Amino acid sequence: MRFAFVLVNDRTPFRKTWCLQCCEDIRGSYLREIGTQLPYCDYECYALFRETLAEQKDRVRAAS
Ligand SMILES: [Zn+2]
């Protein structure tokens, strides 16, 4: 699985944003996935979320 993301350093976010993985409020710098534009507070959360997604796909494949 390829990771594609950008590190954003935005001290004045124009809207409230929270991490997709841990649901923490995001302030200052954060990580945004290219393509989906979804925000995560750091690489750890991003990797965890991708891992969870991959596991869910495997489960669906195994069930069908
Ligand atoms: Zn997070």
N, CA, C, O and the ligand as a Tripos MOL2 file, in Angstrom:
@<TRIPOS>MOLECULE
protein
  257   255    65     0     0
PROTEIN
NO_CHARGES

@<TRIPOS>ATOM
      1 N           0.8400   -1.1960    0.0000 N.3       1 MET1
      2 CA          0.0000    0.0000    0.0000 C.3       1 MET1
      3 C           0.8730    1.2420    0.0000 C.2       1 MET1
      4 O           1.7780    1.3730    0.8240 O.2       1 MET1
      5 N           0.6000    2.1620   -0.9320 N.am      2 ARG2
      6 CA          1.4040    3.3860   -0.9990 C.3       2 ARG2
      7 C           0.7940    4.4800   -0.1440 C.2       2 ARG2
      8 O          -0.4210    4.6750   -0.1320 O.2       2 ARG2
      9 N           1.6530    5.1880    0.5700 N.am      3 PHE3
     10 CA          1.2070    6.3190    1.3710 C.3       3 PHE3
     11 C           1.4320    7.5980    0.5830 C.2       3 PHE3
     12 O           2.5120    7.8090    0.0320 O.2       3 PHE3
     13 N           0.4260    8.4450    0.5270 N.am      4 ALA4
     14 CA          0.5600    9.7270   -0.1580 C.3       4 ALA4
     15 C          -0.0930   10.7920    0.7070 C.2       4 ALA4
     16 O          -1.3120   10.8170    0.8760 O.2       4 ALA4
     17 N           0.7360   11.6670    1.2490 N.am      5 PHE5
     18 CA          0.1830   12.6980    2.1260 C.3       5 PHE5
     19 C           1.0560   13.9340    2.1030 C.2       5 PHE5
     20 O           2.2010   13.8900    1.6540 O.2       5 PHE5
     21 N           0.5130   15.0300    2.5860 N.am      6 VAL6
     22 CA          1.2920   16.2600    2.7430 C.3       6 VAL6
     23 C           1.2450   16.6900    4.1980 C.2       6 VAL6
     24 O           0.2570   16.4520    4.8930 O.2       6 VAL6
     25 N           2.3090   17.3190    4.6530 N.am      7 LEU7
     26 CA          2.3150   17.9020    5.9880 C.3       7 LEU7
     27 C           1.8980   19.3540    5.8640 C.2       7 LEU7
     28 O           2.5120   20.1240    5.1260 O.2       7 LEU7
     29 N           0.8610   19.7230    6.5820 N.am      8 VAL8
     30 CA          0.3220   21.0750    6.5100 C.3       8 VAL8
     31 C           0.6850   21.8150    7.7910 C.2       8 VAL8
     32 O           0.5640   21.2710    8.8880 O.2       8 VAL8
     33 N           1.1220   23.0380    7.6460 N.am      9 ASN9
     34 CA          1.3970   23.8610    8.8160 C.3       9 ASN9
     35 C           0.5210   25.0970    8.7410 C.2       9 ASN9
     36 O           0.8840   26.0960    8.1210 O.2       9 ASN9
     37 N          -0.6210   25.0190    9.3710 N.am     10 ASP10
     38 CA         -1.6190   26.0790    9.2780 C.3      10 ASP10
     39 C          -1.9740   26.5540   10.6760 C.2      10 ASP10
     40 O          -2.6540   25.8550   11.4270 O.2      10 ASP10
     41 N          -1.5140   27.7330   11.0160 N.am     11 ARG11
     42 CA         -1.7480   28.2320   12.3670 C.3      11 ARG11
     43 C          -3.1260   28.8610   12.5110 C.2      11 ARG11
     44 O          -3.5980   29.0740   13.6280 O.2      11 ARG11
     45 N          -3.7670   29.1580   11.4010 N.am     12 THR12
     46 CA         -5.1070   29.7420   11.4720 C.3      12 THR12
     47 C          -6.0740   28.9610   10.5780 C.2      12 THR12
     48 O          -6.4720   29.4400    9.5160 O.2      12 THR12
     49 N          -6.4450   27.7600   11.0140 N.am     13 PRO13
     50 CA         -7.3830   26.9760   10.2060 C.3      13 PRO13
     51 C          -8.7270   27.6820   10.0950 C.2      13 PRO13
     52 O          -9.2370   28.2270   11.0740 O.2      13 PRO13
     53 N          -9.2970   27.6660    8.8870 N.am     14 PHE14
     54 CA        -10.5320   28.4130    8.6620 C.3      14 PHE14
     55 C         -11.7590   27.6580    9.1400 C.2      14 PHE14
     56 O         -12.8640   28.2000    9.1660 O.2      14 PHE14
     57 N         -11.5590   26.4150    9.5140 N.am     15 ARG15
     58 CA        -12.6870   25.6620   10.0730 C.3      15 ARG15
     59 C         -12.1530   24.6350   11.0490 C.2      15 ARG15
     60 O         -10.9650   24.3110   11.0570 O.2      15 ARG15
     61 N         -13.0580   24.1340   11.8730 N.am     16 LYS16
     62 CA        -12.6730   23.1530   12.8830 C.3      16 LYS16
     63 C         -12.3940   21.8140   12.2010 C.2      16 LYS16
     64 O         -13.1850   21.3220   11.3970 O.2      16 LYS16
     65 N         -11.2570   21.2540   12.5480 N.am     17 THR17
     66 CA        -10.8490   19.9960   11.9480 C.3      17 THR17
     67 C         -10.4170   19.0330   13.0420 C.2      17 THR17
     68 O          -9.8200   19.4440   14.0370 O.2      17 THR17
     69 N         -10.7130   17.7780   12.8610 N.am     18 TRP18
     70 CA        -10.2300   16.8050   13.8400 C.3      18 TRP18
     71 C          -9.7030   15.5660   13.1210 C.2      18 TRP18
     72 O         -10.0690   15.2590   11.9870 O.2      18 TRP18
     73 N          -8.8330   14.8790   13.8350 N.am     19 CYS19
     74 CA         -8.1640   13.7060   13.2930 C.3      19 CYS19
     75 C          -9.1560   12.5730   13.0500 C.2      19 CYS19
     76 O         -10.0030   12.2850   13.8960 O.2      19 CYS19
     77 N          -9.0450   11.9440   11.9030 N.am     20 LEU20
     78 CA         -9.9570   10.8750   11.5480 C.3      20 LEU20
     79 C          -9.7240    9.6250   12.3980 C.2      20 LEU20
     80 O         -10.6290    8.8100   12.5810 O.2      20 LEU20
     81 N          -8.5200    9.4850   12.9080 N.am     21 GLN21
     82 CA         -8.1770    8.2820   13.6630 C.3      21 GLN21
     83 C          -8.5290    8.4130   15.1420 C.2      21 GLN21
     84 O          -9.2330    7.5630   15.6890 O.2      21 GLN21
     85 N          -8.0440    9.4710   15.7930 N.am     22 CYS22
     86 CA         -8.2170    9.5720   17.2460 C.3      22 CYS22
     87 C          -9.2130   10.6560   17.6400 C.2      22 CYS22
     88 O          -9.4930   10.8290   18.8260 O.2      22 CYS22
     89 N          -9.7560   11.3920   16.6610 N.am     23 CYS23
     90 CA        -10.7930   12.4000   16.8980 C.3      23 CYS23
     91 C         -10.3180   13.5680   17.7580 C.2      23 CYS23
     92 O         -11.1360   14.2900   18.3270 O.2      23 CYS23
     93 N          -8.9940   13.7590   17.8560 N.am     24 GLU24
     94 CA         -8.4680   14.9170   18.5650 C.3      24 GLU24
     95 C          -8.6090   16.1570   17.6760 C.2      24 GLU24
     96 O          -8.5120   16.0710   16.4520 O.2      24 GLU24
     97 N          -8.8380   17.3040   18.3080 N.am     25 ASP25
     98 CA         -8.8500   18.5630   17.5620 C.3      25 ASP25
     99 C          -7.4780   18.7890   16.9330 C.2      25 ASP25
    100 O          -6.4520   18.5050   17.5510 O.2      25 ASP25
    101 N          -7.4640   19.2900   15.7320 N.am     26 ILE26
    102 CA         -6.2020   19.5640   15.0520 C.3      26 ILE26
    103 C          -5.9230   21.0530   15.0750 C.2      26 ILE26
    104 O          -6.7360   21.8670   14.6380 O.2      26 ILE26
    105 N          -4.7530   21.3870   15.5960 N.am     27 ARG27
    106 CA         -4.3100   22.7820   15.6320 C.3      27 ARG27
    107 C          -2.8750   22.8220   15.1390 C.2      27 ARG27
    108 O          -2.1000   21.9020   15.3960 O.2      27 ARG27
    109 N          -2.5200   23.8890   14.4300 N.am     28 GLY28
    110 CA         -1.1440   23.9990   13.9650 C.3      28 GLY28
    111 C          -0.8750   23.0520   12.8150 C.2      28 GLY28
    112 O          -1.5870   23.0580   11.8110 O.2      28 GLY28
    113 N           0.1660   22.2310   12.9670 N.am     29 SER29
    114 CA          0.5600   21.3590   11.8620 C.3      29 SER29
    115 C          -0.1790   20.0340   11.9370 C.2      29 SER29
    116 O          -0.4470   19.5130   13.0190 O.2      29 SER29
    117 N          -0.4970   19.5090   10.7890 N.am     30 TYR30
    118 CA         -1.1620   18.2170   10.7110 C.3      30 TYR30
    119 C          -0.8330   17.5740    9.3760 C.2      30 TYR30
    120 O          -0.1300   18.1440    8.5400 O.2      30 TYR30
    121 N          -1.3590   16.3770    9.2030 N.am     31 LEU31
    122 CA         -1.0640   15.6160    7.9960 C.3      31 LEU31
    123 C          -2.3520   15.4560    7.1970 C.2      31 LEU31
    124 O          -3.4010   15.1410    7.7580 O.2      31 LEU31
    125 N          -2.2720   15.6740    5.8840 N.am     32 ARG32
    126 CA         -3.4610   15.5570    5.0500 C.3      32 ARG32
    127 C          -3.1800   14.5840    3.9210 C.2      32 ARG32
    128 O          -2.1720   14.6960    3.2250 O.2      32 ARG32
    129 N          -4.0740   13.6360    3.7480 N.am     33 GLU33
    130 CA         -3.8710   12.6650    2.6910 C.3      33 GLU33
    131 C          -4.2080   13.2780    1.3380 C.2      33 GLU33
    132 O          -5.2340   13.9390    1.1780 O.2      33 GLU33
    133 N          -3.3300   13.0500    0.3720 N.am     34 ILE34
    134 CA         -3.5860   13.5190   -0.9900 C.3      34 ILE34
    135 C          -4.6480   12.6020   -1.5970 C.2      34 ILE34
    136 O          -4.5850   11.3840   -1.4290 O.2      34 ILE34
    137 N          -5.6000   13.1700   -2.2850 N.am     35 GLY35
    138 CA         -6.6430   12.3560   -2.8930 C.3      35 GLY35
    139 C          -7.9220   12.4630   -2.0960 C.2      35 GLY35
    140 O          -8.9180   12.9990   -2.5800 O.2      35 GLY35
    141 N          -7.9020   11.9480   -0.8550 N.am     36 THR36
    142 CA         -9.1090   12.0150   -0.0280 C.3      36 THR36
    143 C          -9.2190   13.3540    0.6890 C.2      36 THR36
    144 O         -10.3210   13.7680    1.0510 O.2      36 THR36
    145 N          -8.0690   14.0560    0.9070 N.am     37 GLN37
    146 CA         -8.0400   15.3310    1.6290 C.3      37 GLN37
    147 C          -8.4190   15.1790    3.0930 C.2      37 GLN37
    148 O          -8.7920   16.1550    3.7440 O.2      37 GLN37
    149 N          -8.3250   13.9550    3.6140 N.am     38 LEU38
    150 CA         -8.7160   13.7290    5.0030 C.3      38 LEU38
    151 C          -7.5610   14.0560    5.9510 C.2      38 LEU38
    152 O          -6.4070   13.7390    5.6630 O.2      38 LEU38
    153 N          -7.8770   14.6910    7.0820 N.am     39 PRO39
    154 CA         -6.8320   15.1140    8.0070 C.3      39 PRO39
    155 C          -6.5340   14.1030    9.1260 C.2      39 PRO39
    156 O          -7.4230   13.3920    9.5950 O.2      39 PRO39
    157 N          -5.2860   14.0610    9.5310 N.am     40 TYR40
    158 CA         -4.8340   13.2530   10.6710 C.3      40 TYR40
    159 C          -3.8450   14.1020   11.4430 C.2      40 TYR40
    160 O          -3.1770   14.9580   10.8640 O.2      40 TYR40
    161 N          -3.7410   13.8690   12.7820 N.am     41 CYS41
    162 CA         -2.8400   14.7430   13.5450 C.3      41 CYS41
    163 C          -1.3730   14.4450   13.2780 C.2      41 CYS41
    164 O          -0.5480   15.3560   13.3350 O.2      41 CYS41
    165 N          -1.0250   13.1990   12.9870 N.am     42 ASP42
    166 CA          0.3620   12.9180   12.6390 C.3      42 ASP42
    167 C           0.4520   11.6150   11.8390 C.2      42 ASP42
    168 O          -0.5570   10.9820   11.5280 O.2      42 ASP42
    169 N           1.6820   11.2400   11.5190 N.am     43 TYR43
    170 CA          1.8670   10.0590   10.6840 C.3      43 TYR43
    171 C           1.3760    8.7940   11.3830 C.2      43 TYR43
    172 O           0.8590    7.8830   10.7380 O.2      43 TYR43
    173 N           1.5410    8.7440   12.7040 N.am     44 GLU44
    174 CA          1.1350    7.5660   13.4680 C.3      44 GLU44
    175 C          -0.3700    7.3030   13.2990 C.2      44 GLU44
    176 O          -0.7880    6.1720   13.0480 O.2      44 GLU44
    177 N          -1.1630    8.3520   13.4400 N.am     45 CYS45
    178 CA         -2.6090    8.2210   13.2820 C.3      45 CYS45
    179 C          -2.9620    7.8180   11.8460 C.2      45 CYS45
    180 O          -3.8480    6.9940   11.6200 O.2      45 CYS45
    181 N          -2.2660    8.4000   10.9010 N.am     46 TYR46
    182 CA         -2.5070    8.0990    9.4890 C.3      46 TYR46
    183 C          -2.2380    6.6200    9.2050 C.2      46 TYR46
    184 O          -3.0510    5.9410    8.5780 O.2      46 TYR46
    185 N          -1.0830    6.1320    9.6740 N.am     47 ALA47
    186 CA         -0.7020    4.7370    9.4530 C.3      47 ALA47
    187 C          -1.7030    3.8010   10.1220 C.2      47 ALA47
    188 O          -2.0900    2.7850    9.5440 O.2      47 ALA47
    189 N          -2.1220    4.1430   11.3390 N.am     48 LEU48
    190 CA         -3.0930    3.3290   12.0730 C.3      48 LEU48
    191 C          -4.4140    3.2420   11.3210 C.2      48 LEU48
    192 O          -5.0180    2.1750   11.2110 O.2      48 LEU48
    193 N          -4.8480    4.3880   10.8080 N.am     49 PHE49
    194 CA         -6.1300    4.4250   10.1090 C.3      49 PHE49
    195 C          -6.0660    3.5790    8.8370 C.2      49 PHE49
    196 O          -6.9990    2.8340    8.5360 O.2      49 PHE49
    197 N          -4.9670    3.6950    8.0940 N.am     50 ARG50
    198 CA         -4.8090    2.9090    6.8720 C.3      50 ARG50
    199 C          -4.7810    1.4170    7.1910 C.2      50 ARG50
    200 O          -5.3310    0.6040    6.4480 O.2      50 ARG50
    201 N          -4.1430    1.0730    8.2890 N.am     51 GLU51
    202 CA         -4.0680   -0.3110    8.7430 C.3      51 GLU51
    203 C          -5.4670   -0.8570    9.0150 C.2      51 GLU51
    204 O          -5.8070   -1.9650    8.6010 O.2      51 GLU51
    205 N          -6.2710   -0.0620    9.7160 N.am     52 THR52
    206 CA         -7.6330   -0.4610   10.0520 C.3      52 THR52
    207 C          -8.4620   -0.6550    8.7910 C.2      52 THR52
    208 O          -9.2220   -1.6160    8.6790 O.2      52 THR52
    209 N          -8.3090    0.2620    7.8480 N.am     53 LEU53
    210 CA         -9.0260    0.1570    6.5740 C.3      53 LEU53
    211 C          -8.6570   -1.1330    5.8500 C.2      53 LEU53
    212 O          -9.5300   -1.8300    5.3310 O.2      53 LEU53
    213 N          -7.3710   -1.4500    5.8170 N.am     54 ALA54
    214 CA         -6.8810   -2.6390    5.1260 C.3      54 ALA54
    215 C          -7.4490   -3.8880    5.7810 C.2      54 ALA54
    216 O          -7.8260   -4.8350    5.0920 O.2      54 ALA54
    217 N          -7.5100   -3.8930    7.1130 N.am     55 GLU55
    218 CA         -8.0580   -5.0440    7.8400 C.3      55 GLU55
    219 C          -9.5260   -5.2370    7.5090 C.2      55 GLU55
    220 O          -9.9860   -6.3640    7.3280 O.2      55 GLU55
    221 N         -10.2630   -4.1290    7.4310 N.am     56 GLN56
    222 CA        -11.6880   -4.2210    7.1160 C.3      56 GLN56
    223 C         -11.8970   -4.8000    5.7240 C.2      56 GLN56
    224 O         -12.8000   -5.6100    5.5090 O.2      56 GLN56
    225 N         -11.0570   -4.3800    4.7800 N.am     57 LYS57
    226 CA        -11.1710   -4.8980    3.4130 C.3      57 LYS57
    227 C         -10.8890   -6.3920    3.3810 C.2      57 LYS57
    228 O         -11.5710   -7.1460    2.6880 O.2      57 LYS57
    229 N          -9.8800   -6.8160    4.1350 N.am     58 ASP58
    230 CA         -9.5480   -8.2330    4.1900 C.3      58 ASP58
    231 C         -10.7090   -9.0310    4.7440 C.2      58 ASP58
    232 O         -11.0120  -10.1210    4.2600 O.2      58 ASP58
    233 N         -11.3640   -8.4830    5.7680 N.am     59 ARG59
    234 CA        -12.4760   -9.1800    6.4140 C.3      59 ARG59
    235 C         -13.6400   -9.3430    5.4110 C.2      59 ARG59
    236 O         -14.2720  -10.3970    5.3450 O.2      59 ARG59
    237 N         -13.9060   -8.2810    4.6380 N.am     60 VAL60
    238 CA        -14.9850   -8.3260    3.6490 C.3      60 VAL60
    239 C         -14.6720   -9.3770    2.6030 C.2      60 VAL60
    240 O         -15.5430  -10.1450    2.1950 O.2      60 VAL60
    241 N         -13.4170   -9.4040    2.1710 N.am     61 ARG61
    242 CA        -13.0060  -10.3580    1.1550 C.3      61 ARG61
    243 C         -13.1520  -11.8000    1.6620 C.2      61 ARG61
    244 O         -13.5690  -12.6970    0.9310 O.2      61 ARG61
    245 N         -12.7950  -11.9890    2.9310 N.am     62 ALA62
    246 CA        -12.8550  -13.3390    3.5020 C.3      62 ALA62
    247 C         -14.2910  -13.7950    3.6840 C.2      62 ALA62
    248 O         -14.5820  -14.9890    3.6120 O.2      62 ALA62
    249 N         -15.2040  -12.8320    3.9240 N.am     63 ALA63
    250 CA        -16.5990  -13.1840    4.2000 C.3      63 ALA63
    251 C         -17.3680  -13.5250    2.9210 C.2      63 ALA63
    252 O         -18.3420  -14.2760    2.9590 O.2      63 ALA63
    253 N         -16.9280  -12.9730    1.7960 N.am     64 SER64
    254 CA        -17.6990  -13.1740    0.5720 C.3      64 SER64
    255 C         -17.2570  -14.4300   -0.1740 C.2      64 SER64
    256 O         -17.8070  -14.7470   -1.2290 O.2      64 SER64
    257 ZN         -4.8600   11.5700   15.6370 Zn       65 ZN65
@<TRIPOS>BOND
     1     1     2 1
     2     2     3 1
     3     3     4 2
     4     3     5 am
     5     5     6 1
     6     6     7 1
     7     7     8 2
     8     7     9 am
     9     9    10 1
    10    10    11 1
    11    11    12 2
    12    11    13 am
    13    13    14 1
    14    14    15 1
    15    15    16 2
    16    15    17 am
    17    17    18 1
    18    18    19 1
    19    19    20 2
    20    19    21 am
    21    21    22 1
    22    22    23 1
    23    23    24 2
    24    23    25 am
    25    25    26 1
    26    26    27 1
    27    27    28 2
    28    27    29 am
    29    29    30 1
    30    30    31 1
    31    31    32 2
    32    31    33 am
    33    33    34 1
    34    34    35 1
    35    35    36 2
    36    35    37 am
    37    37    38 1
    38    38    39 1
    39    39    40 2
    40    39    41 am
    41    41    42 1
    42    42    43 1
    43    43    44 2
    44    43    45 am
    45    45    46 1
    46    46    47 1
    47    47    48 2
    48    47    49 am
    49    49    50 1
    50    50    51 1
    51    51    52 2
    52    51    53 am
    53    53    54 1
    54    54    55 1
    55    55    56 2
    56    55    57 am
    57    57    58 1
    58    58    59 1
    59    59    60 2
    60    59    61 am
    61    61    62 1
    62    62    63 1
    63    63    64 2
    64    63    65 am
    65    65    66 1
    66    66    67 1
    67    67    68 2
    68    67    69 am
    69    69    70 1
    70    70    71 1
    71    71    72 2
    72    71    73 am
    73    73    74 1
    74    74    75 1
    75    75    76 2
    76    75    77 am
    77    77    78 1
    78    78    79 1
    79    79    80 2
    80    79    81 am
    81    81    82 1
    82    82    83 1
    83    83    84 2
    84    83    85 am
    85    85    86 1
    86    86    87 1
    87    87    88 2
    88    87    89 am
    89    89    90 1
    90    90    91 1
    91    91    92 2
    92    91    93 am
    93    93    94 1
    94    94    95 1
    95    95    96 2
    96    95    97 am
    97    97    98 1
    98    98    99 1
    99    99   100 2
   100    99   101 am
   101   101   102 1
   102   102   103 1
   103   103   104 2
   104   103   105 am
   105   105   106 1
   106   106   107 1
   107   107   108 2
   108   107   109 am
   109   109   110 1
   110   110   111 1
   111   111   112 2
   112   111   113 am
   113   113   114 1
   114   114   115 1
   115   115   116 2
   116   115   117 am
   117   117   118 1
   118   118   119 1
   119   119   120 2
   120   119   121 am
   121   121   122 1
   122   122   123 1
   123   123   124 2
   124   123   125 am
   125   125   126 1
   126   126   127 1
   127   127   128 2
   128   127   129 am
   129   129   130 1
   130   130   131 1
   131   131   132 2
   132   131   133 am
   133   133   134 1
   134   134   135 1
   135   135   136 2
   136   135   137 am
   137   137   138 1
   138   138   139 1
   139   139   140 2
   140   139   141 am
   141   141   142 1
   142   142   143 1
   143   143   144 2
   144   143   145 am
   145   145   146 1
   146   146   147 1
   147   147   148 2
   148   147   149 am
   149   149   150 1
   150   150   151 1
   151   151   152 2
   152   151   153 am
   153   153   154 1
   154   154   155 1
   155   155   156 2
   156   155   157 am
   157   157   158 1
   158   158   159 1
   159   159   160 2
   160   159   161 am
   161   161   162 1
   162   162   163 1
   163   163   164 2
   164   163   165 am
   165   165   166 1
   166   166   167 1
   167   167   168 2
   168   167   169 am
   169   169   170 1
   170   170   171 1
   171   171   172 2
   172   171   173 am
   173   173   174 1
   174   174   175 1
   175   175   176 2
   176   175   177 am
   177   177   178 1
   178   178   179 1
   179   179   180 2
   180   179   181 am
   181   181   182 1
   182   182   183 1
   183   183   184 2
   184   183   185 am
   185   185   186 1
   186   186   187 1
   187   187   188 2
   188   187   189 am
   189   189   190 1
   190   190   191 1
   191   191   192 2
   192   191   193 am
   193   193   194 1
   194   194   195 1
   195   195   196 2
   196   195   197 am
   197   197   198 1
   198   198   199 1
   199   199   200 2
   200   199   201 am
   201   201   202 1
   202   202   203 1
   203   203   204 2
   204   203   205 am
   205   205   206 1
   206   206   207 1
   207   207   208 2
   208   207   209 am
   209   209   210 1
   210   210   211 1
   211   211   212 2
   212   211   213 am
   213   213   214 1
   214   214   215 1
   215   215   216 2
   216   215   217 am
   217   217   218 1
   218   218   219 1
   219   219   220 2
   220   219   221 am
   221   221   222 1
   222   222   223 1
   223   223   224 2
   224   223   225 am
   225   225   226 1
   226   226   227 1
   227   227   228 2
   228   227   229 am
   229   229   230 1
   230   230   231 1
   231   231   232 2
   232   231   233 am
   233   233   234 1
   234   234   235 1
   235   235   236 2
   236   235   237 am
   237   237   238 1
   238   238   239 1
   239   239   240 2
   240   239   241 am
   241   241   242 1
   242   242   243 1
   243   243   244 2
   244   243   245 am
   245   245   246 1
   246   246   247 1
   247   247   248 2
   248   247   249 am
   249   249   250 1
   250   250   251 1
   251   251   252 2
   252   251   253 am
   253   253   254 1
   254   254   255 1
   255   255   256 2
@<TRIPOS>SUBSTRUCTURE
     1 MET1         2 RESIDUE 1 A MET
     2 ARG2         6 RESIDUE 1 A ARG
     3 PHE3        10 RESIDUE 1 A PHE
     4 ALA4        14 RESIDUE 1 A ALA
     5 PHE5        18 RESIDUE 1 A PHE
     6 VAL6        22 RESIDUE 1 A VAL
     7 LEU7        26 RESIDUE 1 A LEU
     8 VAL8        30 RESIDUE 1 A VAL
     9 ASN9        34 RESIDUE 1 A ASN
    10 ASP10       38 RESIDUE 1 A ASP
    11 ARG11       42 RESIDUE 1 A ARG
    12 THR12       46 RESIDUE 1 A THR
    13 PRO13       50 RESIDUE 1 A PRO
    14 PHE14       54 RESIDUE 1 A PHE
    15 ARG15       58 RESIDUE 1 A ARG
    16 LYS16       62 RESIDUE 1 A LYS
    17 THR17       66 RESIDUE 1 A THR
    18 TRP18       70 RESIDUE 1 A TRP
    19 CYS19       74 RESIDUE 1 A CYS
    20 LEU20       78 RESIDUE 1 A LEU
    21 GLN21       82 RESIDUE 1 A GLN
    22 CYS22       86 RESIDUE 1 A CYS
    23 CYS23       90 RESIDUE 1 A CYS
    24 GLU24       94 RESIDUE 1 A GLU
    25 ASP25       98 RESIDUE 1 A ASP
    26 ILE26      102 RESIDUE 1 A ILE
    27 ARG27      106 RESIDUE 1 A ARG
    28 GLY28      110 RESIDUE 1 A GLY
    29 SER29      114 RESIDUE 1 A SER
    30 TYR30      118 RESIDUE 1 A TYR
    31 LEU31      122 RESIDUE 1 A LEU
    32 ARG32      126 RESIDUE 1 A ARG
    33 GLU33      130 RESIDUE 1 A GLU
    34 ILE34      134 RESIDUE 1 A ILE
    35 GLY35      138 RESIDUE 1 A GLY
    36 THR36      142 RESIDUE 1 A THR
    37 GLN37      146 RESIDUE 1 A GLN
    38 LEU38      150 RESIDUE 1 A LEU
    39 PRO39      154 RESIDUE 1 A PRO
    40 TYR40      158 RESIDUE 1 A TYR
    41 CYS41      162 RESIDUE 1 A CYS
    42 ASP42      166 RESIDUE 1 A ASP
    43 TYR43      170 RESIDUE 1 A TYR
    44 GLU44      174 RESIDUE 1 A GLU
    45 CYS45      178 RESIDUE 1 A CYS
    46 TYR46      182 RESIDUE 1 A TYR
    47 ALA47      186 RESIDUE 1 A ALA
    48 LEU48      190 RESIDUE 1 A LEU
    49 PHE49      194 RESIDUE 1 A PHE
    50 ARG50      198 RESIDUE 1 A ARG
    51 GLU51      202 RESIDUE 1 A GLU
    52 THR52      206 RESIDUE 1 A THR
    53 LEU53      210 RESIDUE 1 A LEU
    54 ALA54      214 RESIDUE 1 A ALA
    55 GLU55      218 RESIDUE 1 A GLU
    56 GLN56      222 RESIDUE 1 A GLN
    57 LYS57      226 RESIDUE 1 A LYS
    58 ASP58      230 RESIDUE 1 A ASP
    59 ARG59      234 RESIDUE 1 A ARG
    60 VAL60      238 RESIDUE 1 A VAL
    61 ARG61      242 RESIDUE 1 A ARG
    62 ALA62      246 RESIDUE 1 A ALA
    63 ALA63      250 RESIDUE 1 A ALA
    64 SER64      254 RESIDUE 1 A SER
    65 ZN65       257 GROUP 0 **** ****
